[in-house]
């Protein structure tokens, strides 16, 4: 993780790190929103509704919380 905070010269560059992290979060939030919209639509089409918490994680993070 520390290597992600360093620039090409090897120096810490927290400004760039924070910008990349924020962009990634924004993109991930949008992806999760699209998935949830599809999930709610599928449930509605089947006469159901989502009634509890849905946890979405990326496939790379499948061991998260285990």
N, C-alpha and C positions, 0 to 999 in steps of 0.2 A: 504494500500500500504506500509506503514511503516513496517508492520510485515514481508513483503517479504524481507526486507533489514536486518532482524535480523537472527542470527544463532540459533541453538537449545538451546543455553545457554541464549538467549535473548539479546546478544550484537550485535551492528551494525557490519555487515560484507559486506561492499560495494564491495569488490573484488569478492566475490561469487555471489552477486546480479548482478553485471555487467556481469559476465561470463554467468549466466543463461539467462539474458536478451538478450545477444548477440547470444547465441545458439538458443533461441526462434525466434529471428528476422531472423536468417539464415534459419531456418526450414520454417518459414512463407513465406519468399521470394521464397523459392523453391516450396512450395505448390501453391502460386499465379502464378508462372511461368508455372507450369504444367497445371493449369486451363486456363491460357491465350493461351497456345499452343493448347489446345483442342478447345477453342472458335474460334481461327483463323482457325483451320482445319475444324470445322463445317461450318463456314461461307464460306470458300473456296469451300467446297463440294456442297454448295447450290448456288454457283455463286455469293456470296456476299463478302464484305470485312468489317472489323471493321474500322470505319472512325472517331470515337470519343473516348474520355476518358472513360475507364471502371474502376469503383471503386469497389474493392472487400473488404468486411469486414467479419469477423467471425460472426457466428450466435449469439454468446454471446454479440456482440457489435452492435446489430441491432438498438439500439436507438442512436448510435453515430451520432452526428451532427444534431439531431432533436431538 
